[in-house]
């Protein structure tokens, strides 16, 4: 085996071109989904500062997506944000007496 890169692997130019062609809205939706999942995980682990950071990021990204994605999909993410905020508030208030 030679030290040359595999012919099937993309070149740096190919990767750069692929990045340039990315549509931002689907990328942001994926990020919102990931951050929402991370927020729930951080809440379960009691890492509330980390959860709040993820929740705040989702809250900042969703308005940017208005008009760029399907309104029904955006409503679903708005509901998910509301639900994770409730879960965060419950966790932050401590265990019930």
C-alpha positions as CSV (number, residue, x, y, z in Angstrom):
1,X,0.0,0.0,0.0
2,X,1.4,3.4,-1.0
3,X,1.4,6.5,1.1
4,X,-0.9,8.2,-1.4
5,X,-4.5,9.0,-0.4
6,X,-7.1,6.5,-1.5
7,X,-8.5,7.5,-4.9
8,X,-12.1,7.1,-3.6
9,X,-11.6,9.6,-0.9
10,X,-12.8,13.1,-1.7
11,X,-10.2,15.8,-2.2
12,X,-10.1,19.0,-0.1
13,X,-11.5,20.8,-3.1
14,X,-14.4,18.3,-3.3
15,X,-15.1,18.8,0.4
16,X,-15.0,22.6,0.1
17,X,-17.4,22.4,-2.8
18,X,-19.8,20.2,-0.9
19,X,-19.8,22.6,2.0
20,X,-20.5,25.6,-0.3
21,X,-23.5,23.7,-1.7
22,X,-25.1,23.0,1.7
23,X,-28.5,24.6,2.3
24,X,-28.4,26.3,5.7
25,X,-32.1,25.7,6.8
26,X,-31.9,21.9,6.9
27,X,-28.5,22.2,8.7
28,X,-30.1,24.5,11.3
29,X,-33.1,22.2,11.7
30,X,-30.7,19.3,12.4
31,X,-28.8,21.4,14.9
32,X,-32.1,22.4,16.6
33,X,-33.0,18.7,16.9
34,X,-29.6,17.7,18.2
35,X,-29.6,20.6,20.8
36,X,-33.1,19.6,22.0
37,X,-32.0,16.0,22.5
38,X,-28.9,17.2,24.3
39,X,-30.9,19.5,26.5
40,X,-33.1,16.5,27.6
41,X,-30.0,14.4,28.3
42,X,-28.4,17.2,30.3
43,X,-31.6,17.6,32.3
44,X,-31.6,13.9,33.1
45,X,-28.0,14.1,34.2
46,X,-28.7,17.2,36.4
47,X,-26.4,19.4,34.3
48,X,-28.8,22.3,34.3
49,X,-26.4,25.0,33.1
50,X,-25.6,22.9,30.0
51,X,-29.3,22.2,29.5
52,X,-30.1,25.9,29.7
53,X,-27.4,26.7,27.1
54,X,-28.9,24.2,24.7
55,X,-32.4,25.5,25.3
56,X,-31.4,29.1,24.8
57,X,-29.6,28.2,21.6
58,X,-32.8,26.5,20.3
59,X,-34.8,29.5,21.2
60,X,-32.4,31.7,19.3
61,X,-32.4,29.5,16.2
62,X,-36.1,28.9,15.7
63,X,-37.0,32.5,14.8
64,X,-34.3,32.5,12.2
65,X,-36.0,29.6,10.5
66,X,-39.4,31.3,10.1
67,X,-40.2,31.6,6.4
68,X,-37.3,29.2,5.5
69,X,-38.9,25.9,6.5
70,X,-42.4,24.4,6.5
71,X,-44.6,26.2,9.2
72,X,-45.9,22.9,10.5
73,X,-42.4,21.6,11.1
74,X,-41.5,24.9,12.8
75,X,-44.6,24.5,15.1
76,X,-43.4,21.0,16.0
77,X,-40.0,22.4,17.0
78,X,-41.7,25.2,18.9
79,X,-43.7,22.6,20.9
80,X,-40.5,20.6,21.5
81,X,-38.9,23.8,22.9
82,X,-41.9,24.5,25.1
83,X,-41.7,20.9,26.4
84,X,-38.0,21.0,27.2
85,X,-38.4,24.3,28.9
86,X,-41.1,22.8,31.2
87,X,-38.8,19.8,31.9
88,X,-36.0,22.2,32.7
89,X,-38.2,24.3,35.0
90,X,-39.3,21.1,36.8
91,X,-35.7,20.0,37.3
92,X,-34.6,23.5,38.4
93,X,-37.3,23.7,41.0
94,X,-35.9,20.6,42.7
95,X,-37.6,17.4,43.8
96,X,-41.2,17.6,45.1
97,X,-41.7,17.7,48.8
